[in-house]
Amino acid sequence: MQHDTVTLAAGVGGQLLGSITVAGLAGGATLAFIAGLRGSDKIKIDNKVKALTWGAVIGQLWIAAGGTLADIATGVDDVSKGIFGGSELLGQAPGQGGVCLILFVIAYAFRWKRMVPPALCGLALGIGMAEAGGLWAIGANVFKAILGAVVGRVM
């Protein structure tokens, strides 16, 4: 288990948030995500695009953080694979890329009164993107590169 401490730097030699790990970022972002979904006065997750985006980012952070958060992410991914990936649609399984597409369409195409369903689909999508390959993995790798540039070495 990796417990490296990295620093978010602001400007030349400054520290924006002091010493922080990816797990610290993931924990804070997860709390902000929950607050936004519950109706925070400061964090607005009030449409399906925001819910999907927040969910995907949180999923990527959980994977990057490793440890218990990655274990939780693996559980979420197993559930989405079990529901959509294990069944044979039209005679064959959809594959991980198909599971990601299904999750995206569920979150994006339907009208939602509450933002929790698209947020959960986004969370599962963010976790499964790297494994899916193709365009999904490009999105995951771009996020990982940005995170690595901001906090230093990631994974």
PyMOL commands that place a pseudoatom at each C-alpha (Angstrom):
pseudoatom trace, name=CA, resn=MET, resi=1, chain=A, elem=C, hetatm=0, pos=[0.000, 0.000, 0.000]
pseudoatom trace, name=CA, resn=GLN, resi=2, chain=A, elem=C, hetatm=0, pos=[1.379, 3.355, -1.047]
pseudoatom trace, name=CA, resn=HIS, resi=3, chain=A, elem=C, hetatm=0, pos=[1.262, 6.307, 1.358]
pseudoatom trace, name=CA, resn=ASP, resi=4, chain=A, elem=C, hetatm=0, pos=[3.324, 8.907, -0.458]
pseudoatom trace, name=CA, resn=THR, resi=5, chain=A, elem=C, hetatm=0, pos=[2.561, 12.479, 0.464]
pseudoatom trace, name=CA, resn=VAL, resi=6, chain=A, elem=C, hetatm=0, pos=[2.452, 14.924, -2.396]
pseudoatom trace, name=CA, resn=THR, resi=7, chain=A, elem=C, hetatm=0, pos=[2.044, 18.677, -2.376]
pseudoatom trace, name=CA, resn=LEU, resi=8, chain=A, elem=C, hetatm=0, pos=[-0.312, 20.845, -4.376]
pseudoatom trace, name=CA, resn=ALA, resi=9, chain=A, elem=C, hetatm=0, pos=[1.834, 23.788, -5.378]
pseudoatom trace, name=CA, resn=ALA, resi=10, chain=A, elem=C, hetatm=0, pos=[0.556, 27.275, -6.095]
pseudoatom trace, name=CA, resn=GLY, resi=11, chain=A, elem=C, hetatm=0, pos=[2.881, 29.538, -8.022]
pseudoatom trace, name=CA, resn=VAL, resi=12, chain=A, elem=C, hetatm=0, pos=[6.602, 29.272, -7.444]
pseudoatom trace, name=CA, resn=GLY, resi=13, chain=A, elem=C, hetatm=0, pos=[7.379, 27.223, -4.354]
pseudoatom trace, name=CA, resn=GLY, resi=14, chain=A, elem=C, hetatm=0, pos=[4.039, 27.922, -2.633]
pseudoatom trace, name=CA, resn=GLN, resi=15, chain=A, elem=C, hetatm=0, pos=[1.542, 25.436, -1.271]
pseudoatom trace, name=CA, resn=LEU, resi=16, chain=A, elem=C, hetatm=0, pos=[-2.114, 25.808, -2.072]
pseudoatom trace, name=CA, resn=LEU, resi=17, chain=A, elem=C, hetatm=0, pos=[-3.488, 23.117, 0.245]
pseudoatom trace, name=CA, resn=GLY, resi=18, chain=A, elem=C, hetatm=0, pos=[-0.333, 22.100, 2.066]
pseudoatom trace, name=CA, resn=SER, resi=19, chain=A, elem=C, hetatm=0, pos=[0.715, 18.471, 2.178]
pseudoatom trace, name=CA, resn=ILE, resi=20, chain=A, elem=C, hetatm=0, pos=[-2.058, 16.312, 0.685]
pseudoatom trace, name=CA, resn=THR, resi=21, chain=A, elem=C, hetatm=0, pos=[-2.364, 12.861, -0.845]
pseudoatom trace, name=CA, resn=VAL, resi=22, chain=A, elem=C, hetatm=0, pos=[-4.606, 11.698, -3.664]
pseudoatom trace, name=CA, resn=ALA, resi=23, chain=A, elem=C, hetatm=0, pos=[-6.653, 9.951, -0.960]
pseudoatom trace, name=CA, resn=GLY, resi=24, chain=A, elem=C, hetatm=0, pos=[-7.119, 13.339, 0.722]
pseudoatom trace, name=CA, resn=LEU, resi=25, chain=A, elem=C, hetatm=0, pos=[-8.309, 14.845, -2.558]
pseudoatom trace, name=CA, resn=ALA, resi=26, chain=A, elem=C, hetatm=0, pos=[-10.627, 11.885, -3.130]
pseudoatom trace, name=CA, resn=GLY, resi=27, chain=A, elem=C, hetatm=0, pos=[-12.081, 12.161, 0.376]
pseudoatom trace, name=CA, resn=GLY, resi=28, chain=A, elem=C, hetatm=0, pos=[-12.744, 15.881, 0.111]
pseudoatom trace, name=CA, resn=ALA, resi=29, chain=A, elem=C, hetatm=0, pos=[-14.170, 15.583, -3.401]
pseudoatom trace, name=CA, resn=THR, resi=30, chain=A, elem=C, hetatm=0, pos=[-16.419, 12.696, -2.323]
pseudoatom trace, name=CA, resn=LEU, resi=31, chain=A, elem=C, hetatm=0, pos=[-17.846, 14.765, 0.525]
pseudoatom trace, name=CA, resn=ALA, resi=32, chain=A, elem=C, hetatm=0, pos=[-18.412, 17.693, -1.853]
pseudoatom trace, name=CA, resn=PHE, resi=33, chain=A, elem=C, hetatm=0, pos=[-20.131, 15.278, -4.280]
pseudoatom trace, name=CA, resn=ILE, resi=34, chain=A, elem=C, hetatm=0, pos=[-22.478, 14.004, -1.576]
pseudoatom trace, name=CA, resn=ALA, resi=35, chain=A, elem=C, hetatm=0, pos=[-23.206, 17.551, -0.390]
pseudoatom trace, name=CA, resn=GLY, resi=36, chain=A, elem=C, hetatm=0, pos=[-23.967, 18.689, -3.937]
pseudoatom trace, name=CA, resn=LEU, resi=37, chain=A, elem=C, hetatm=0, pos=[-26.349, 15.785, -4.498]
pseudoatom trace, name=CA, resn=ARG, resi=38, chain=A, elem=C, hetatm=0, pos=[-28.119, 16.443, -1.198]
pseudoatom trace, name=CA, resn=GLY, resi=39, chain=A, elem=C, hetatm=0, pos=[-28.680, 20.120, -2.012]
pseudoatom trace, name=CA, resn=SER, resi=40, chain=A, elem=C, hetatm=0, pos=[-25.759, 22.160, -0.697]
pseudoatom trace, name=CA, resn=ASP, resi=41, chain=A, elem=C, hetatm=0, pos=[-26.130, 25.916, -0.835]
pseudoatom trace, name=CA, resn=LYS, resi=42, chain=A, elem=C, hetatm=0, pos=[-22.568, 26.187, -2.218]
pseudoatom trace, name=CA, resn=ILE, resi=43, chain=A, elem=C, hetatm=0, pos=[-22.100, 23.103, -4.443]
pseudoatom trace, name=CA, resn=LYS, resi=44, chain=A, elem=C, hetatm=0, pos=[-24.708, 22.811, -7.182]
pseudoatom trace, name=CA, resn=ILE, resi=45, chain=A, elem=C, hetatm=0, pos=[-25.139, 19.407, -8.833]
pseudoatom trace, name=CA, resn=ASP, resi=46, chain=A, elem=C, hetatm=0, pos=[-28.466, 20.316, -10.343]
pseudoatom trace, name=CA, resn=ASN, resi=47, chain=A, elem=C, hetatm=0, pos=[-28.449, 18.635, -13.743]
pseudoatom trace, name=CA, resn=LYS, resi=48, chain=A, elem=C, hetatm=0, pos=[-27.560, 15.259, -15.195]
pseudoatom trace, name=CA, resn=VAL, resi=49, chain=A, elem=C, hetatm=0, pos=[-24.399, 16.475, -16.951]
pseudoatom trace, name=CA, resn=LYS, resi=50, chain=A, elem=C, hetatm=0, pos=[-22.953, 17.794, -13.696]
pseudoatom trace, name=CA, resn=ALA, resi=51, chain=A, elem=C, hetatm=0, pos=[-23.996, 14.610, -11.873]
pseudoatom trace, name=CA, resn=LEU, resi=52, chain=A, elem=C, hetatm=0, pos=[-22.423, 12.407, -14.556]
pseudoatom trace, name=CA, resn=THR, resi=53, chain=A, elem=C, hetatm=0, pos=[-19.218, 14.456, -14.626]
pseudoatom trace, name=CA, resn=TRP, resi=54, chain=A, elem=C, hetatm=0, pos=[-18.853, 14.615, -10.847]
pseudoatom trace, name=CA, resn=GLY, resi=55, chain=A, elem=C, hetatm=0, pos=[-19.481, 10.871, -10.602]
pseudoatom trace, name=CA, resn=ALA, resi=56, chain=A, elem=C, hetatm=0, pos=[-16.880, 10.033, -13.251]
pseudoatom trace, name=CA, resn=VAL, resi=57, chain=A, elem=C, hetatm=0, pos=[-14.263, 12.273, -11.612]
pseudoatom trace, name=CA, resn=ILE, resi=58, chain=A, elem=C, hetatm=0, pos=[-14.924, 10.790, -8.171]
pseudoatom trace, name=CA, resn=GLY, resi=59, chain=A, elem=C, hetatm=0, pos=[-14.632, 7.266, -9.616]
pseudoatom trace, name=CA, resn=GLN, resi=60, chain=A, elem=C, hetatm=0, pos=[-11.284, 8.147, -11.173]
pseudoatom trace, name=CA, resn=LEU, resi=61, chain=A, elem=C, hetatm=0, pos=[-10.077, 9.671, -7.891]
pseudoatom trace, name=CA, resn=TRP, resi=62, chain=A, elem=C, hetatm=0, pos=[-11.057, 6.536, -5.949]
pseudoatom trace, name=CA, resn=ILE, resi=63, chain=A, elem=C, hetatm=0, pos=[-9.043, 4.353, -8.326]
pseudoatom trace, name=CA, resn=ALA, resi=64, chain=A, elem=C, hetatm=0, pos=[-6.041, 6.707, -8.191]
pseudoatom trace, name=CA, resn=ALA, resi=65, chain=A, elem=C, hetatm=0, pos=[-6.158, 6.881, -4.384]
pseudoatom trace, name=CA, resn=GLY, resi=66, chain=A, elem=C, hetatm=0, pos=[-5.739, 3.133, -3.988]
pseudoatom trace, name=CA, resn=GLY, resi=67, chain=A, elem=C, hetatm=0, pos=[-6.347, 1.314, -0.722]
pseudoatom trace, name=CA, resn=THR, resi=68, chain=A, elem=C, hetatm=0, pos=[-9.867, 1.176, 0.666]
pseudoatom trace, name=CA, resn=LEU, resi=69, chain=A, elem=C, hetatm=0, pos=[-11.225, 3.688, -1.853]
pseudoatom trace, name=CA, resn=ALA, resi=70, chain=A, elem=C, hetatm=0, pos=[-9.970, 1.532, -4.733]
pseudoatom trace, name=CA, resn=ASP, resi=71, chain=A, elem=C, hetatm=0, pos=[-11.552, -1.497, -3.062]
pseudoatom trace, name=CA, resn=ILE, resi=72, chain=A, elem=C, hetatm=0, pos=[-14.884, 0.338, -2.884]
pseudoatom trace, name=CA, resn=ALA, resi=73, chain=A, elem=C, hetatm=0, pos=[-14.454, 1.350, -6.534]
pseudoatom trace, name=CA, resn=THR, resi=74, chain=A, elem=C, hetatm=0, pos=[-13.818, -2.264, -7.499]
pseudoatom trace, name=CA, resn=GLY, resi=75, chain=A, elem=C, hetatm=0, pos=[-17.062, -3.248, -5.747]
pseudoatom trace, name=CA, resn=VAL, resi=76, chain=A, elem=C, hetatm=0, pos=[-19.000, -0.577, -7.648]
pseudoatom trace, name=CA, resn=ASP, resi=77, chain=A, elem=C, hetatm=0, pos=[-17.428, -1.757, -10.905]
pseudoatom trace, name=CA, resn=ASP, resi=78, chain=A, elem=C, hetatm=0, pos=[-18.303, -5.373, -10.108]
pseudoatom trace, name=CA, resn=VAL, resi=79, chain=A, elem=C, hetatm=0, pos=[-21.950, -4.394, -9.591]
pseudoatom trace, name=CA, resn=SER, resi=80, chain=A, elem=C, hetatm=0, pos=[-22.164, -2.554, -12.921]
pseudoatom trace, name=CA, resn=LYS, resi=81, chain=A, elem=C, hetatm=0, pos=[-20.437, -5.442, -14.719]
pseudoatom trace, name=CA, resn=GLY, resi=82, chain=A, elem=C, hetatm=0, pos=[-22.765, -7.905, -13.023]
pseudoatom trace, name=CA, resn=ILE, resi=83, chain=A, elem=C, hetatm=0, pos=[-25.881, -6.013, -14.057]
pseudoatom trace, name=CA, resn=PHE, resi=84, chain=A, elem=C, hetatm=0, pos=[-24.908, -5.051, -17.600]
pseudoatom trace, name=CA, resn=GLY, resi=85, chain=A, elem=C, hetatm=0, pos=[-21.794, -7.016, -18.532]
pseudoatom trace, name=CA, resn=GLY, resi=86, chain=A, elem=C, hetatm=0, pos=[-22.763, -10.483, -17.415]
pseudoatom trace, name=CA, resn=SER, resi=87, chain=A, elem=C, hetatm=0, pos=[-26.014, -10.658, -19.326]
pseudoatom trace, name=CA, resn=GLU, resi=88, chain=A, elem=C, hetatm=0, pos=[-25.984, -11.594, -22.951]
pseudoatom trace, name=CA, resn=LEU, resi=89, chain=A, elem=C, hetatm=0, pos=[-27.777, -8.968, -24.969]
pseudoatom trace, name=CA, resn=LEU, resi=90, chain=A, elem=C, hetatm=0, pos=[-28.735, -10.222, -28.402]
pseudoatom trace, name=CA, resn=GLY, resi=91, chain=A, elem=C, hetatm=0, pos=[-26.649, -13.357, -27.976]
pseudoatom trace, name=CA, resn=GLN, resi=92, chain=A, elem=C, hetatm=0, pos=[-23.390, -11.950, -26.609]
pseudoatom trace, name=CA, resn=ALA, resi=93, chain=A, elem=C, hetatm=0, pos=[-22.057, -9.931, -23.672]
pseudoatom trace, name=CA, resn=PRO, resi=94, chain=A, elem=C, hetatm=0, pos=[-21.560, -6.197, -24.377]
pseudoatom trace, name=CA, resn=GLY, resi=95, chain=A, elem=C, hetatm=0, pos=[-17.951, -6.004, -23.098]
pseudoatom trace, name=CA, resn=GLN, resi=96, chain=A, elem=C, hetatm=0, pos=[-16.581, -3.360, -20.741]
pseudoatom trace, name=CA, resn=GLY, resi=97, chain=A, elem=C, hetatm=0, pos=[-16.825, -0.650, -23.417]
pseudoatom trace, name=CA, resn=GLY, resi=98, chain=A, elem=C, hetatm=0, pos=[-20.472, -1.606, -23.898]
pseudoatom trace, name=CA, resn=VAL, resi=99, chain=A, elem=C, hetatm=0, pos=[-21.067, -1.421, -20.150]
pseudoatom trace, name=CA, resn=CYS, resi=100, chain=A, elem=C, hetatm=0, pos=[-19.596, 2.112, -20.164]
pseudoatom trace, name=CA, resn=LEU, resi=101, chain=A, elem=C, hetatm=0, pos=[-21.819, 3.104, -23.086]
pseudoatom trace, name=CA, resn=ILE, resi=102, chain=A, elem=C, hetatm=0, pos=[-24.906, 1.688, -21.347]
pseudoatom trace, name=CA, resn=LEU, resi=103, chain=A, elem=C, hetatm=0, pos=[-24.080, 3.611, -18.147]
pseudoatom trace, name=CA, resn=PHE, resi=104, chain=A, elem=C, hetatm=0, pos=[-23.493, 6.815, -20.105]
pseudoatom trace, name=CA, resn=VAL, resi=105, chain=A, elem=C, hetatm=0, pos=[-26.776, 6.503, -22.023]
pseudoatom trace, name=CA, resn=ILE, resi=106, chain=A, elem=C, hetatm=0, pos=[-28.748, 5.742, -18.850]
pseudoatom trace, name=CA, resn=ALA, resi=107, chain=A, elem=C, hetatm=0, pos=[-27.314, 8.841, -17.166]
pseudoatom trace, name=CA, resn=TYR, resi=108, chain=A, elem=C, hetatm=0, pos=[-27.451, 11.188, -20.147]
pseudoatom trace, name=CA, resn=ALA, resi=109, chain=A, elem=C, hetatm=0, pos=[-30.431, 10.224, -22.302]
pseudoatom trace, name=CA, resn=PHE, resi=110, chain=A, elem=C, hetatm=0, pos=[-33.223, 9.987, -19.753]
pseudoatom trace, name=CA, resn=ARG, resi=111, chain=A, elem=C, hetatm=0, pos=[-34.959, 12.793, -17.873]
pseudoatom trace, name=CA, resn=TRP, resi=112, chain=A, elem=C, hetatm=0, pos=[-34.186, 12.602, -14.144]
pseudoatom trace, name=CA, resn=LYS, resi=113, chain=A, elem=C, hetatm=0, pos=[-36.028, 14.380, -11.346]
pseudoatom trace, name=CA, resn=ARG, resi=114, chain=A, elem=C, hetatm=0, pos=[-33.282, 13.531, -8.872]
pseudoatom trace, name=CA, resn=MET, resi=115, chain=A, elem=C, hetatm=0, pos=[-29.596, 13.557, -9.756]
pseudoatom trace, name=CA, resn=VAL, resi=116, chain=A, elem=C, hetatm=0, pos=[-28.593, 10.460, -7.769]
pseudoatom trace, name=CA, resn=PRO, resi=117, chain=A, elem=C, hetatm=0, pos=[-29.160, 7.909, -10.599]
pseudoatom trace, name=CA, resn=PRO, resi=118, chain=A, elem=C, hetatm=0, pos=[-27.011, 9.757, -13.176]
pseudoatom trace, name=CA, resn=ALA, resi=119, chain=A, elem=C, hetatm=0, pos=[-24.417, 10.432, -10.463]
pseudoatom trace, name=CA, resn=LEU, resi=120, chain=A, elem=C, hetatm=0, pos=[-24.186, 6.712, -9.634]
pseudoatom trace, name=CA, resn=CYS, resi=121, chain=A, elem=C, hetatm=0, pos=[-23.968, 5.823, -13.326]
pseudoatom trace, name=CA, resn=GLY, resi=122, chain=A, elem=C, hetatm=0, pos=[-21.196, 8.410, -13.678]
pseudoatom trace, name=CA, resn=LEU, resi=123, chain=A, elem=C, hetatm=0, pos=[-19.391, 6.937, -10.689]
pseudoatom trace, name=CA, resn=ALA, resi=124, chain=A, elem=C, hetatm=0, pos=[-19.508, 3.431, -12.181]
pseudoatom trace, name=CA, resn=LEU, resi=125, chain=A, elem=C, hetatm=0, pos=[-18.528, 4.843, -15.581]
pseudoatom trace, name=CA, resn=GLY, resi=126, chain=A, elem=C, hetatm=0, pos=[-15.505, 6.663, -14.144]
pseudoatom trace, name=CA, resn=ILE, resi=127, chain=A, elem=C, hetatm=0, pos=[-14.322, 3.500, -12.453]
pseudoatom trace, name=CA, resn=GLY, resi=128, chain=A, elem=C, hetatm=0, pos=[-14.717, 1.275, -15.515]
pseudoatom trace, name=CA, resn=MET, resi=129, chain=A, elem=C, hetatm=0, pos=[-13.278, 3.643, -18.130]
pseudoatom trace, name=CA, resn=ALA, resi=130, chain=A, elem=C, hetatm=0, pos=[-9.625, 2.603, -17.954]
pseudoatom trace, name=CA, resn=GLU, resi=131, chain=A, elem=C, hetatm=0, pos=[-10.469, -1.086, -18.234]
pseudoatom trace, name=CA, resn=ALA, resi=132, chain=A, elem=C, hetatm=0, pos=[-12.794, -0.491, -21.191]
pseudoatom trace, name=CA, resn=GLY, resi=133, chain=A, elem=C, hetatm=0, pos=[-10.073, 0.738, -23.528]
pseudoatom trace, name=CA, resn=GLY, resi=134, chain=A, elem=C, hetatm=0, pos=[-10.652, 2.906, -26.591]
pseudoatom trace, name=CA, resn=LEU, resi=135, chain=A, elem=C, hetatm=0, pos=[-12.024, 6.411, -26.116]
pseudoatom trace, name=CA, resn=TRP, resi=136, chain=A, elem=C, hetatm=0, pos=[-13.044, 5.551, -22.563]
pseudoatom trace, name=CA, resn=ALA, resi=137, chain=A, elem=C, hetatm=0, pos=[-9.427, 4.827, -21.616]
pseudoatom trace, name=CA, resn=ILE, resi=138, chain=A, elem=C, hetatm=0, pos=[-8.249, 8.023, -23.308]
pseudoatom trace, name=CA, resn=GLY, resi=139, chain=A, elem=C, hetatm=0, pos=[-10.556, 9.984, -20.998]
pseudoatom trace, name=CA, resn=ALA, resi=140, chain=A, elem=C, hetatm=0, pos=[-9.249, 8.062, -17.981]
pseudoatom trace, name=CA, resn=ASN, resi=141, chain=A, elem=C, hetatm=0, pos=[-5.619, 8.575, -19.014]
pseudoatom trace, name=CA, resn=VAL, resi=142, chain=A, elem=C, hetatm=0, pos=[-6.106, 12.309, -19.625]
pseudoatom trace, name=CA, resn=PHE, resi=143, chain=A, elem=C, hetatm=0, pos=[-7.619, 12.639, -16.146]
pseudoatom trace, name=CA, resn=LYS, resi=144, chain=A, elem=C, hetatm=0, pos=[-4.728, 10.633, -14.661]
pseudoatom trace, name=CA, resn=ALA, resi=145, chain=A, elem=C, hetatm=0, pos=[-2.177, 12.853, -16.455]
pseudoatom trace, name=CA, resn=ILE, resi=146, chain=A, elem=C, hetatm=0, pos=[-3.835, 16.038, -15.171]
pseudoatom trace, name=CA, resn=LEU, resi=147, chain=A, elem=C, hetatm=0, pos=[-4.010, 14.631, -11.645]
pseudoatom trace, name=CA, resn=GLY, resi=148, chain=A, elem=C, hetatm=0, pos=[-0.373, 13.584, -11.881]
pseudoatom trace, name=CA, resn=ALA, resi=149, chain=A, elem=C, hetatm=0, pos=[0.641, 17.066, -13.016]
pseudoatom trace, name=CA, resn=VAL, resi=150, chain=A, elem=C, hetatm=0, pos=[-1.275, 18.678, -10.156]
pseudoatom trace, name=CA, resn=VAL, resi=151, chain=A, elem=C, hetatm=0, pos=[-0.252, 16.430, -7.273]
pseudoatom trace, name=CA, resn=GLY, resi=152, chain=A, elem=C, hetatm=0, pos=[2.895, 14.728, -8.498]
pseudoatom trace, name=CA, resn=ARG, resi=153, chain=A, elem=C, hetatm=0, pos=[3.371, 11.017, -8.954]
pseudoatom trace, name=CA, resn=VAL, resi=154, chain=A, elem=C, hetatm=0, pos=[0.097, 9.104, -9.268]
pseudoatom trace, name=CA, resn=MET, resi=155, chain=A, elem=C, hetatm=0, pos=[0.100, 5.342, -9.049]
for i in range(1, 155): cmd.bond("trace and resi %d" % i, "trace and resi %d" % (i + 1))
show_as sticks, trace
zoom trace
